[in-house]
Amino acid sequence: MPDLQQPARTAEEQLAETQQKLAEAEKQLAEAQKALQDQEQQPGKARKRPIEGIYDKIDVPVRYVDYFIIAVLVAFAVVVGLGILSGKGIL
């Protein structure tokens, strides 16, 4: 006669293994949630766009950096415009 206790033990072992995996997953989830909460509480370490990271490294007010960028773009436009005029023989 087959032993009916054996499948029950296997099912119990599988259940115990599944419960252990679930407990480990819940622990990892709790750690991830804690890390996310810690990150949200630190405003200086929030995710930023790359250009904002550049502003953080330069010890100059953002307004002056913006003025410098605008001046470089205007100078570039002037040089391109002079090149076009020179190429057409106007200058």
Secondary structure, DSSP 8 states (H G I E B T S, - for coil): ---SHHHHHHHHHHHHHHHHHHHHHHHHHHHHHHHHHHHHH-GGGS---HHHHHHHHS-S-HHHHHHHHHHHHHHHHHHHHHHHHHHTT--
